[in-house]
Amino acid sequence: HAELKQSSEPYSPDPSILARLGRDFSDGGLSAVRGRGCHECFETGFRGRVGLFEVLVPDFHLRRLIGRGATVLEIDALARKQRVRTLLEDARDKVHAGLTTPEEVYRVLGAQELVPPEDSRP
């Protein structure tokens, strides 16, 4: 969902959600806003939708990997080497831009890092 700019306010996202979303979200410096709700958004704070995107263009090297039956890990390693912008990076930038919230990203993408339960941390 897209945040409604007219009725948004800055807030501090839940640290446990940020930790589950990984280093891109939990390393500090994340500015986030959320909708307060108004008549335009039926008091939800959201209006419309915003997409999260990751585009992997198959170049010669990628086609070659796929052709030889490469694993997902090998393809991911090549994508990272080629600096492909990830879905999570796109999500982080949209949170920074005030288009969505970390909670909404977590709802859609789920946990990106395993975080032990609170009572098992040292």
Residue, then its C-alpha position, 0 to 999 in steps of 0.5 A: h500500500a502507498e502512504l498518503k502524504q497529506s496525513s503522514e507523520p514521522y515515527s520510530p518503527d518497531p526495532s524487531i521488525l527492522a531486525r527481521l528485515g535485515r541490515d539494510f533496515s536495522d543499521g540505523g538512520l532509517s527515517a520512516v513516516r506512517g499515515r495518521g488516517c483521514h477521510e481520503c484514506f478511510e482512516t487507514g493511512f494508506r491509499g493506492r498501491v506502490g510496487l517493489f521491484e527487482v529486475l535481473v536482465p539476462d546478459f551473456h554471463l547470466r544466460r550462460l549460467i542458466g544454460r549450464g543449470a546453475t543454482v539459485l545461489e550462483i545466479d544470486a552471486l552473479a547478480r550481486k557482483q553485477r550490482v543488481r538492485t535488490l527487492l529489499e533495497d527498493a523497499r528500503d528506498k521507498v520507506h525512506a521516501g515515505l511511500t510505505t512503512p517497514e511494517e508493510v514491507y515485512r508483511v509483504l516480504g517476510a523476514q529477511e534475516l533470522v532473529p532469535p527470540e528475545d529470551s534467547r539473546p545474551 
